[in-house]
Amino acid sequence: MFYSFHFYCIYHLINMKSSLTLLCLVVWVNVDASSAQTVCRGPLPNVPNARVTEESVKEEYKEDDIVLFSCNFGFVPAGRISYQCKKNKWVVLRQGKCKPKPCELPDETANGHYNIHAGDDFVFGAAIKYTCNDGYQMVSKMDIRTCMVSGWSNHLPICEVVSCVPEATDGRVVVSGLPDDDGVIQYGHELRFSCPNPAHQLKGNPQVVCAAGGMWNSRFPTCEDVTCEAAEKIKNVNVIGIPQNNTMKYGHRLQFECSNSKHVLKGESEVTCSTNGQWSHSFPVCDEPKDFCGPPPHLMNGDTMGGTRERYRNGESVHYECQKYYILDPPSAYKTCRDGIWTRLITCLKPCTVDEQLMNTHNIQFKYPPEHQNKLYAEHNDHITFKCTGQHRLSPANVDFRQQCINGFMNLPHCQ
């Protein structure tokens, strides 16, 4: 309510002869203030992460009206926030802020760690991602936790040790490194593979490692039949023994002869498909005859009987013998000088060595132990019979107790 005044002037004529008299009055009038008051129009102040309280919402805001703000969901106030209508404008009364609601420090998980996945701090809306250490794998469905109003979402992820399951193998492959009693194969554990039969060769990696995710770093290898390839046609040489399907496995023999009767065979007249798909000797050639040979060739694990010379005539022979425990094949073997080339294939077959340390790894011992020996040398084709030690029993699907030595190799039974 405020007051205003008005002037009222009256002209009064006293008489015709007299002058006019001016009479003025001042009148004070009450005026309603609402008809002249200022109003704040337009949008309300924009406060980040805050909204106007319900009790402050009006259709029209007049002079000196106050608007209060409250923080949005997930945010907490840092001081009160209010504005006042002054001369058609909003003026700050209290300039607080709405900050994201903080979460407690996240829990650590055993055998793992976390990193901030979204956001910059442990506050509302931020997310963290858990990762397992090397050698461990996540068994929880969720690896991300988000800071909510009530705290961190989801359960604490769990990291368990990585383990691998062995792949099935056929009876040809020997696997070493498997834990006893079907124990757990953990991350980083290595298995080794071999083909004990010389007629087989390993196809694939000989070592396989348990890697991340419980997966092997490579597929298990297999033992495939050893095969040798026939050489291309050799000039002046006839090859005997090539099968129709051209597949020559371990132990297959090829023989050679000269197609020209006046030529002589230089090299071995017979070769054998041996380990790794290689022929035992280079293929021979046929050439015109020569009268002399040089010194006789060296024999692995053997030597010539008697002395040797630097020169031998065509047709002369040299006899060989093997070292102790090695068997000459063929027996009483010799090489003959034929047109400048020493002919005939000779081999010293290897013995098998079985000692106490090796048997302990298989939980076996000799059934008929040798006298005063902890080590036994078995010659090629010899048999040895074993038995389990203590209360151990022969492992299922294992080899028999009685085994034969074949050119340095013998399968050993395993007891558990």
C-alpha positions as MATLAB code, in Angstrom:
seq = 'MFYSFHFYCIYHLINMKSSLTLLCLVVWVNVDASSAQTVCRGPLPNVPNARVTEESVKEEYKEDDIVLFSCNFGFVPAGRISYQCKKNKWVVLRQGKCKPKPCELPDETANGHYNIHAGDDFVFGAAIKYTCNDGYQMVSKMDIRTCMVSGWSNHLPICEVVSCVPEATDGRVVVSGLPDDDGVIQYGHELRFSCPNPAHQLKGNPQVVCAAGGMWNSRFPTCEDVTCEAAEKIKNVNVIGIPQNNTMKYGHRLQFECSNSKHVLKGESEVTCSTNGQWSHSFPVCDEPKDFCGPPPHLMNGDTMGGTRERYRNGESVHYECQKYYILDPPSAYKTCRDGIWTRLITCLKPCTVDEQLMNTHNIQFKYPPEHQNKLYAEHNDHITFKCTGQHRLSPANVDFRQQCINGFMNLPHCQ';
ca = [
       0.000    0.000    0.000;
       1.333    3.450   -0.878;
      -0.113    7.040   -1.037;
      -0.478    9.492   -3.983;
      -1.794   13.071   -4.045;
      -3.929   15.021   -6.579;
      -4.468   18.795   -7.071;
      -8.030   20.163   -7.498;
      -8.354   23.825   -8.413;
     -11.680   25.728   -8.386;
     -12.234   29.065  -10.051;
     -14.709   31.184   -8.076;
     -16.220   34.420   -9.509;
     -17.035   36.772   -6.671;
     -18.724   39.453   -8.662;
     -18.544   40.983  -11.993;
     -16.222   43.673  -10.899;
     -13.940   41.635   -8.778;
     -11.155   39.412  -10.117;
     -11.291   35.682  -10.206;
     -10.171   33.713   -7.163;
      -8.298   30.366   -7.654;
      -8.879   27.804   -4.961;
      -6.680   24.669   -5.048;
      -7.049   21.606   -2.852;
      -4.560   18.722   -2.282;
      -6.227   15.352   -1.883;
      -4.218   12.167   -0.730;
      -5.476    8.888   -2.156;
      -4.562    5.238   -1.085;
      -3.351    3.053   -4.053;
      -3.102   -0.813   -4.111;
       0.599   -1.764   -4.483;
      -0.102   -5.096   -6.311;
      -1.092   -3.274   -9.436;
       2.440   -1.824   -9.766;
       4.700   -4.663   -8.329;
       7.624   -6.234  -10.431;
       7.504   -9.937  -11.561;
      10.338  -12.439  -12.479;
       9.362  -14.012  -15.760;
      11.210  -16.450  -18.021;
      13.091  -19.648  -17.053;
      14.167  -20.387  -13.508;
      17.885  -20.502  -12.704;
      19.689  -23.597  -14.045;
      21.576  -25.329  -11.238;
      23.696  -28.362  -12.353;
      22.430  -31.704  -10.978;
      19.607  -29.958   -9.037;
      15.897  -29.248   -9.390;
      13.395  -26.747   -7.855;
      11.693  -28.071   -4.735;
       7.980  -28.789   -5.023;
       7.060  -26.180   -2.449;
       8.941  -23.533   -4.467;
       7.083  -24.157   -7.723;
       4.673  -21.294   -8.665;
       2.946  -20.037  -11.760;
       4.302  -16.526  -11.161;
       7.145  -15.201   -9.046;
       6.868  -11.727   -7.554;
       9.332   -9.386   -6.023;
      11.276  -10.942   -3.086;
       9.971  -14.463   -3.785;
      12.568  -17.165   -2.949;
      13.145  -20.403   -4.877;
      14.818  -23.382   -3.175;
      16.684  -26.206   -4.986;
      17.273  -29.860   -4.026;
      19.869  -32.245   -5.538;
      18.972  -34.846   -8.151;
      19.067  -38.583   -7.476;
      22.627  -39.742   -6.823;
      23.895  -36.310   -5.795;
      24.360  -34.750   -2.364;
      24.297  -31.037   -1.434;
      27.363  -29.055   -0.488;
      25.579  -26.094    1.100;
      22.024  -24.795    0.528;
      20.973  -23.497   -2.888;
      18.448  -20.622   -3.159;
      17.622  -17.675   -5.453;
      15.442  -14.550   -4.889;
      13.393  -12.467   -7.333;
      14.804   -8.937   -7.356;
      13.799   -6.322   -9.939;
      12.709   -8.864  -12.518;
      15.923  -10.922  -12.102;
      17.001  -13.912  -10.078;
      19.681  -13.189   -7.538;
      21.735  -15.838   -5.693;
      21.049  -16.014   -1.995;
      22.995  -19.171   -1.178;
      25.229  -20.706   -3.824;
      25.706  -24.327   -2.790;
      26.491  -27.232   -5.159;
      25.284  -30.751   -5.864;
      28.137  -33.246   -5.909;
      27.988  -36.940   -6.869;
      27.360  -39.201   -3.902;
      30.626  -40.991   -2.993;
      31.018  -44.755   -2.550;
      33.298  -46.467   -0.102;
      36.651  -47.741   -1.368;
      35.928  -50.874   -3.459;
      36.782  -54.275   -2.014;
      39.801  -56.070   -3.408;
      39.302  -59.580   -4.808;
      41.749  -62.371   -4.091;
      44.077  -63.157   -7.004;
      42.843  -60.152   -8.981;
      42.714  -56.349   -9.173;
      40.453  -53.559  -10.405;
      40.776  -50.380  -12.471;
      38.396  -47.450  -12.991;
      36.345  -48.296  -16.070;
      34.190  -45.152  -16.247;
      34.519  -41.858  -14.367;
      37.403  -40.316  -12.466;
      36.679  -41.133   -8.831;
      34.655  -43.490   -6.648;
      31.432  -41.482   -6.885;
      27.895  -42.044   -8.154;
      27.910  -43.294  -11.734;
      31.542  -44.401  -11.750;
      32.324  -47.994  -12.756;
      35.255  -50.290  -11.972;
      36.349  -53.402  -13.861;
      37.952  -56.404  -12.152;
      40.681  -58.448  -13.843;
      42.190  -61.712  -12.621;
      45.940  -62.105  -12.209;
      47.918  -64.360  -14.538;
      47.120  -67.973  -13.803;
      43.582  -67.201  -12.591;
      40.257  -66.915  -14.379;
      36.984  -65.109  -13.638;
      34.208  -67.431  -12.463;
      31.687  -64.647  -11.802;
      29.265  -63.580  -14.533;
      29.828  -59.856  -13.912;
      33.276  -58.263  -13.780;
      32.059  -54.613  -13.595;
      30.663  -52.864  -10.507;
      28.978  -49.437  -10.571;
      28.746  -46.873   -7.771;
      25.020  -46.566   -6.936;
      23.142  -44.591   -4.260;
      23.156  -47.656   -2.013;
      26.810  -48.550   -2.740;
      28.602  -50.770   -5.271;
      26.419  -52.895   -7.551;
      26.852  -56.648   -8.144;
      28.780  -59.089   -5.984;
      32.539  -59.039   -5.609;
      33.953  -61.042   -8.570;
      35.834  -64.257   -7.783;
      39.098  -65.379   -9.448;
      39.949  -69.071   -9.346;
      43.139  -70.764  -10.438;
      43.213  -71.644  -14.132;
      43.084  -75.381  -14.790;
      43.164  -77.359  -18.021;
      41.591  -80.705  -18.894;
      43.780  -83.104  -20.902;
      42.594  -83.961  -24.370;
      41.998  -87.575  -25.322;
      44.922  -89.327  -27.023;
      45.250  -92.662  -28.762;
      47.474  -95.464  -27.550;
      50.340  -94.396  -29.773;
      51.175  -91.197  -27.866;
      53.051  -91.220  -24.576;
      52.247  -88.218  -22.357;
      54.654  -87.247  -19.584;
      54.071  -84.578  -16.975;
      50.534  -85.524  -15.946;
      49.950  -85.043  -12.183;
      49.551  -88.115  -10.034;
      46.071  -89.352   -9.117;
      44.445  -87.238  -11.838;
      45.314  -84.030   -9.977;
      44.475  -80.532  -11.223;
      46.594  -79.260  -14.113;
      47.230  -75.611  -13.290;
      48.181  -72.609  -15.396;
      51.705  -72.849  -16.801;
      51.941  -76.627  -16.402;
      53.703  -78.320  -19.324;
      52.994  -81.711  -20.865;
      55.478  -83.498  -23.122;
      54.643  -85.968  -25.855;
      56.577  -88.665  -27.655;
      56.037  -91.604  -29.969;
      57.829  -94.631  -28.455;
      57.334  -96.763  -31.529;
      59.994  -95.939  -34.142;
      57.400  -96.708  -36.823;
      55.560  -93.554  -35.755;
      56.524  -89.904  -35.829;
      55.120  -87.030  -33.792;
      52.843  -84.662  -35.687;
      52.397  -81.416  -33.774;
      54.160  -79.678  -30.884;
      56.111  -81.975  -28.550;
      55.364  -79.618  -25.604;
      51.950  -78.174  -24.744;
      51.334  -75.643  -21.929;
      48.173  -74.877  -19.917;
      47.478  -71.239  -20.850;
      44.993  -68.468  -20.011;
      41.316  -69.306  -19.914;
      41.991  -72.969  -19.172;
      42.976  -73.538  -22.798;
      46.052  -75.378  -24.062;
      48.425  -73.218  -26.100;
      48.370  -75.859  -28.814;
      46.408  -78.947  -29.761;
      47.736  -82.260  -28.524;
      50.006  -83.911  -31.102;
      49.414  -87.321  -32.652;
      51.655  -90.192  -33.655;
      51.390  -90.826  -37.376;
      52.864  -93.633  -39.422;
      56.382  -92.931  -40.632;
      56.423  -92.848  -44.421;
      59.280  -92.281  -46.841;
      59.083  -90.847  -50.313;
      60.624  -92.530  -53.327;
      63.222  -90.524  -55.175;
      62.700  -89.464  -58.734;
      63.833  -91.858  -61.409;
      67.588  -92.474  -61.123;
      69.575  -92.668  -64.311;
      70.830  -96.171  -65.126;
      69.388  -97.558  -61.859;
      66.522 -100.015  -61.453;
      64.561  -99.644  -58.178;
      62.933 -102.782  -56.760;
      60.266 -102.711  -54.057;
      58.134  -99.632  -54.786;
      54.476 -100.594  -54.025;
      51.599  -99.698  -56.333;
      50.172  -97.131  -53.893;
      53.656  -95.615  -53.558;
      53.277  -95.588  -49.739;
      56.369  -96.865  -47.967;
      56.162  -97.052  -44.200;
      58.806  -97.490  -41.534;
      60.919 -100.554  -42.214;
      60.121 -100.723  -45.925;
      63.141 -101.711  -48.015;
      64.148 -100.703  -51.513;
      66.755 -102.531  -53.556;
      68.802 -101.184  -56.436;
      70.623 -102.646  -59.430;
      72.248 -101.198  -62.467;
      70.290 -101.341  -65.687;
      73.585 -101.578  -67.620;
      75.465 -104.786  -66.831;
      78.804 -103.068  -67.512;
      78.174 -100.493  -64.785;
      78.714 -100.972  -61.093;
      76.456  -99.767  -58.249;
      78.048  -96.995  -56.204;
      76.375  -96.827  -52.830;
      74.164  -99.151  -50.824;
      72.255 -101.728  -52.831;
      69.474 -101.611  -50.216;
      68.003  -98.783  -48.142;
      65.410  -98.839  -45.343;
      62.699  -96.332  -44.422;
      63.745  -95.235  -40.931;
      62.739  -92.690  -38.303;
      61.408  -89.271  -39.303;
      60.615  -90.525  -42.783;
      64.251  -90.614  -43.860;
      65.965  -93.353  -45.819;
      68.809  -95.096  -44.027;
      71.234  -94.179  -46.825;
      71.376  -92.044  -49.904;
      70.168  -93.655  -53.070;
      73.020  -95.181  -55.095;
      74.148  -94.370  -58.629;
      75.472  -96.574  -61.431;
      78.740  -95.720  -63.133;
      81.676  -97.278  -64.922;
      83.794  -99.561  -62.701;
      86.862  -98.441  -60.744;
      89.682 -100.568  -59.395;
      90.274  -99.206  -55.862;
      88.409  -98.001  -52.709;
      89.575  -95.652  -49.997;
      89.523  -96.424  -46.227;
      86.404  -98.341  -45.036;
      83.580  -96.135  -43.679;
      83.004  -95.565  -39.967;
      80.346  -97.682  -38.247;
      78.286  -95.959  -35.500;
      78.900  -97.760  -32.170;
      81.284 -100.175  -33.907;
      84.638 -100.490  -35.647;
      86.559 -102.608  -38.118;
      88.230 -105.827  -36.960;
      91.980 -105.453  -37.218;
      93.758 -102.539  -38.815;
      92.729 -100.534  -41.848;
      94.543  -99.259  -44.920;
      94.197  -96.191  -47.056;
      93.582  -98.240  -50.215;
      91.725 -101.463  -51.023;
      91.444 -103.360  -54.284;
      88.157 -104.081  -55.968;
      86.582 -107.165  -54.319;
      88.375 -106.872  -50.945;
      86.210 -107.014  -47.796;
      86.482 -105.573  -44.286;
      84.759 -107.144  -41.246;
      83.171 -105.100  -38.448;
      82.308 -105.632  -34.787;
      80.066 -103.627  -32.410;
      80.765 -102.236  -28.954;
      79.726 -104.150  -25.857;
      75.950 -104.741  -25.539;
      75.407 -103.659  -29.177;
      74.299 -106.292  -31.698;
      75.667 -106.393  -35.228;
      73.003 -106.489  -37.939;
      73.392 -108.603  -39.969;
      75.617 -110.909  -37.879;
      79.211 -111.311  -39.019;
      78.680 -108.359  -41.324;
      81.296 -107.009  -43.683;
      81.631 -104.383  -46.400;
      83.155 -105.099  -49.812;
      84.953 -102.774  -52.202;
      82.902 -102.708  -55.411;
      84.103 -100.395  -58.130;
      85.500  -97.828  -55.735;
      82.470  -97.967  -53.365;
      82.111  -99.834  -50.093;
      78.874 -101.822  -50.318;
      76.475 -103.468  -47.860;
      74.414 -101.934  -45.065;
      75.654 -102.641  -41.518;
      74.063 -101.458  -38.251;
      74.886 -101.819  -34.547;
      71.548 -102.259  -32.792;
      71.367 -100.368  -29.488;
      70.833 -101.919  -26.038;
      68.243 -100.674  -23.516;
      69.349  -99.197  -20.205;
      67.121  -99.557  -17.138;
      68.302  -98.135  -13.794;
      66.846  -97.692  -10.322;
      66.077  -93.990  -10.734;
      64.073  -94.596  -13.907;
      62.111  -97.432  -12.295;
      61.309  -95.297   -9.231;
      59.507  -92.785  -11.438;
      57.262  -95.635  -12.618;
      56.932  -97.293   -9.167;
      58.345 -100.558  -10.538;
      61.270 -102.902   -9.888;
      62.882 -105.949  -11.483;
      60.938 -109.140  -10.910;
      64.212 -111.057  -11.324;
      66.838 -108.524  -10.195;
      70.429 -108.983  -11.411;
      73.030 -109.711   -8.761;
      74.994 -106.726   -7.427;
      73.553 -104.322   -9.999;
      71.242 -101.312   -9.788;
      71.403 -100.877  -13.577;
      70.642 -103.378  -16.278;
      71.641 -103.370  -19.931;
      69.315 -105.372  -22.120;
      70.532 -106.215  -25.603;
      68.354 -105.876  -28.673;
      65.499 -108.451  -28.623;
      66.084 -109.289  -24.913;
      63.080 -109.309  -22.510;
      62.848 -107.907  -18.958;
      60.026 -108.613  -16.497;
      59.000 -105.980  -13.910;
      56.663 -105.780  -10.945;
      55.100 -102.987   -8.880;
      56.808 -101.698   -5.741;
      55.068 -101.775   -2.356;
      51.281 -101.514   -2.474;
      51.188  -99.999   -5.953;
      49.076 -101.566   -8.689;
      49.509 -101.587  -12.454;
      47.836  -98.549  -14.003;
      44.763  -99.289  -16.145;
      45.284  -99.503  -19.896;
      49.043  -99.750  -19.357;
      51.649 -101.991  -20.950;
      52.416 -105.484  -19.626;
      55.080 -106.229  -17.041;
      57.180 -108.201  -19.585;
      58.789 -105.909  -22.167;
      61.234 -106.363  -25.051;
      64.176 -104.181  -26.027;
      63.934 -103.007  -29.647;
      67.052 -101.167  -30.823;
      67.468  -99.115  -27.644;
      63.793  -98.584  -26.844;
      61.669 -100.344  -24.240;
      58.185  -99.518  -22.990;
      58.088  -99.421  -19.172;
      54.935 -100.300  -17.215;
      53.611  -97.740  -14.740;
      52.175  -98.540  -11.306;
      50.047  -96.218   -9.177;
];
